[in-house]
Amino acid sequence: MLKKLKICGLKYNNNISDIIDLYPDFIGFIFYDKSPRFVGSNFLAPNTIGISKVGVFVNEKEDNLLKISLKNNLDFVQLHGTESPDYCSNISKYGIKIIKSFGIDNDFSFEEISKYRNYVNYFLFDFKSTLYGGSGKKFSWEKIYDYNLKVPFFLSGGINSNDFDQINNLKIPFFLGIDLNSCFEIKPGLKNIFLLKKFLSRIKEKYLSDNNGLYGFFGGAYIPEMLYNNINNLKNEYNKIIKNKFFKKKIKLLLHNYVGRPSPLFFCKNLSKLYGAKIYLKREDLNHTGSHKINNTIGQALLAKEMGKKNIISETGAGQHGVATATICSLLGLKCTIFMGKVDRKRQIQNVYRMKMLGANIITVNSGSKTLKDSVNEAIRYWINNPECYYMIGSAVGPDPYPRMVSYFQSIISEEIKEQLKESDKLPNYIIACLGGGSNAAGIFYHFLDYESVNLIGVEASGLGVNTNKTAATIKKGSLGVLHGSLTILMQDKYGQILEPYSISAGLDYPGIGPMHANLFYKKRATFISIPDLEAIEAGIELASLEGIIPALESAHALACLKKISFKKNDLVIINLSGRGDKDMDTYIKHIKNQKKNQNQKKNQKKNQNQNQKKKKNKNQNQKK
Ligand SMILES: *Cc1c(COP(=O)(O)O)cnc(C)c1O
């Protein structure tokens, strides 16, 4: 796999935005007025997060180069003329990072360039022409085996779509990446996005699914024949409508006016001080109905309406998805039936009342562990018998198209974060989210998947501990199998029977994870940590006391992760606060009361000990007298 990609010679604003969406590692603008790709004297480079901006110059006056670099906030200057080592030394003193390029021909000797090595960050090797680049011609890459300096370098000059294999086979130390320019253009400065996309899909790892819901080999649709028509129909309708701008606008409008989006990205001063990093919370708890679940139900309810469906069925664990479903059904005049396990019903009774008031019909599930997985089973069973219903799944699980559809509807979370970070022009170092089925994590990871420098961390619930059988730590304990129509990682016994999961938080109490996360785990793109009940509760109490925010127990698992990572001082950390803690007050209060009781007991014990000691002392003293 190639490490770095640089796309050079950008010029037109719309085209630049499209290129930024491809997430190359570097983009280059040409500030040389004799080039057909010259950006013009009024040009101002856009802010980009995670993409380095390079300005290309040819024998420019030093003060001019400094001015342009400052004005455009450039990360690198690329020197494409006959600039001397002294010239590089001078401008490097201003803290400017340098890429020095050289035209290579058969007579070129790499010894000539060793004088530059202390002043430049990278070299770039191009075909030698009198045009200073963009000629579309290649030099003989064999030559590169003579290179023996320790400065990383780019290959440039006439690289086109057919060069993939040859580039892939160049096994040379310090080969950093490639620079694409003229062979991917419609005309000078206007890049061919279609060609670039195609090329990129070959050289970059892909973390989102294809149109059949495959994430690597995870996902897909392993379904009983009875469901085939339903799923196929849904998939076709979704694939169609998701390209429709009007449909997307409808979703955005409701997210804005009804849910209250964008949700704030809140800087936690006190938490930051405690953990020695810059910690932000994405406040999904402030959404209407109190969690991220509403983002997904709005998308799916609008889709159901488009499909002419009037009956919505769904499952719920913590009741958050049930409430979000009942809410949107009430708003759009749809009939709503919710399956909920008996155990969950008991521990999330407030949400049961809310669903009832919103007009939903609740069916209590008594099978299995009477929790989330069993509710999904019942809902699917009901759907088979009532195919006219729309099944609105609540997490990034199930057969295709559900995982990619739910992930997409939740991706608004990271879309907003990218916008909210624009001012700081910095990528997060860590993104942390709790993981039930994986929808809030998928949503906050989504637009950062391609930025490999961003550490993605998924937090599972380990319940009473991963070594007990009271746990929901799917990745730690699980293995490959099919759950609810999707090939993924799940907890099962040696006969393939699903194990009963356990977590104190009903929203994480699921024996599988969505296929996207299984693939992220397999490809080592994300890290997965598990947190036991007690640590989560304590992290929730800590947030309440430090920042005045009571988190859902699910989100508290993500917060507890702060204790497990050693941060550097300026690390930017974003935690998805997936929901608010109102529904969990009983659990929190029970813990706080127990804590008080224990503290009092200890105090009393000490008191008694002290009194006993005093008595003994007195006795001794009396005896002495
Ligand atoms: C449902 C829920 C979760 C877990 O579900 P995911 O699909 O993994 O996001 C997490 N937090 C809250 C508040 C929830 O309601």
Ligand as a Chemical Component Dictionary entry (heavy atoms), coordinates in Angstrom:
data_LIG
# 
_chem_comp.id                   LIG 
_chem_comp.type                 NON-POLYMER 
_chem_comp.pdbx_formal_charge   0 
_chem_comp.three_letter_code    LIG 
# 
loop_
_chem_comp_atom.comp_id 
_chem_comp_atom.atom_id 
_chem_comp_atom.alt_atom_id 
_chem_comp_atom.type_symbol 
_chem_comp_atom.charge 
_chem_comp_atom.model_Cartn_x 
_chem_comp_atom.model_Cartn_y 
_chem_comp_atom.model_Cartn_z 
_chem_comp_atom.pdbx_ordinal 
LIG C1 C1 C 0 -28.582 2.854 21.950 1  
LIG C2 C2 C 0 -27.575 3.633 22.584 2  
LIG C3 C3 C 0 -26.205 3.334 22.458 3  
LIG C4 C4 C 0 -25.675 2.107 21.777 4  
LIG O1 O1 O 0 -26.064 1.930 20.471 5  
LIG P1 P1 P 0 -25.075 2.131 19.251 6  
LIG O2 O2 O 0 -25.861 1.688 18.095 7  
LIG O3 O3 O 0 -23.865 1.309 19.500 8  
LIG O4 O4 O 0 -24.742 3.568 19.197 9  
LIG C5 C5 C 0 -25.278 4.187 23.025 10 
LIG N1 N1 N 0 -25.657 5.281 23.710 11 
LIG C6 C6 C 0 -26.960 5.600 23.873 12 
LIG C7 C7 C 0 -27.310 6.810 24.639 13 
LIG C8 C8 C 0 -27.953 4.794 23.313 14 
LIG O5 O5 O 0 -29.216 5.122 23.489 15 
# 
loop_
_chem_comp_bond.comp_id 
_chem_comp_bond.atom_id_1 
_chem_comp_bond.atom_id_2 
_chem_comp_bond.value_order 
_chem_comp_bond.pdbx_ordinal 
LIG C1 C2 SING 1  
LIG C2 C3 SING 2  
LIG C2 C8 DOUB 3  
LIG C3 C4 SING 4  
LIG C3 C5 DOUB 5  
LIG C4 O1 SING 6  
LIG O1 P1 SING 7  
LIG P1 O2 DOUB 8  
LIG P1 O3 SING 9  
LIG P1 O4 SING 10 
LIG C5 N1 SING 11 
LIG N1 C6 DOUB 12 
LIG C6 C7 SING 13 
LIG C6 C8 SING 14 
LIG C8 O5 SING 15 
# 
